Amino acid sequence: MNKLSASGQALVLALGLVAAPALAADKNTVVAVVNGTELRMSQMADFARQLPPNLGQPPYEALLEVVINNQLVLEQAKKEKLDADPEVKAALKQAESSLMRQAWIARKMRSAVSEEAVRARYDQLAKDFVPAEEVHARHILVETEDAAKAVIADLNKGVDFADLARTKSKDPSGAQNGGDLGYFAQKDMVPEFAAAAFAMQPGQVSKTPVKTQFGWHVIKVEDRRMSSLPSFEQAKGPISQQLAEVVAQQTVTELRDKAKIKRFGPDGAALPEGDKK
């Protein structure tokens, strides 16, 4: 790799246009020495973790160049004594407070959201699970009844539903996946939409427009089925997230219950005491 291409890839990486490769930081080897300062694999791993996980992998060399660039910029900032700048100090203090809050909450959640807790929650959900009918449908959402009738007329002429959804629907799902809503239970949709969809059979398209608070819909039912219980592995992530949110809320509530809090308005006057928990 020549210097120009390495620099170009480093710039792309710095802009967050590609994701980071997996880096093993167990052996914290020196990866570069910049003006006498050693840069180690752990610093590359730390930077890699900050990159969006849904992007492609950059070459090791490109990531290394970014870490080197970051060190050079940091050195120059220190030479210009930016660490003594009041705005920088305030930003660092705010970042420190934010990191400490996040770390404390994360530690509380890790200790509470154990494999046993997740399994117990899954077992309870499995015990309470009752299969419900689900419909797999597509829809086209337009502003007016006349526009919906025009869509139905096009469908009756043989125009493909997904193609019409991509060109006519104002719902983002139209452009993204041809109006596909996936499977849903009756309670998941607004009543008017659910009633129309669950009255149809696979392959049917609504003969008249369906009015909801969002506009006018033309619906096509693709399939019907009874819902099934997801496996533990499928449910583990969502259950963990749910438990973590509960723990975070409970933790903050406990802190508020124990705290002595006085509130003041924008003018500095004391606000009336009340139930602010």
Secondary structure, DSSP 8 states (H G I E B T S, - for coil): --HHHHHHHHHHHHTT-S-------SS--EEEEETTEEEEHHHHHHHHHTS-TTS----HHHHHHHHHHHHHHHHHHHHTTGGG-HHHHHHHHHHHHHHHHHHHHHHHHHHHS-HHHHHHHHHHHHHH----EEEEEEEEEESSHHHHHHHHHHHHTT--HHHHHHHH--SHHHHHHTTEEEEEEGGGS-HHHHHHHHTS-TT-B-SS-EEETTEEEEEEEEEEEE-----HHHHHHHHHHHHHHHHHHHHHHHHHHH-----B-TTS-B-------
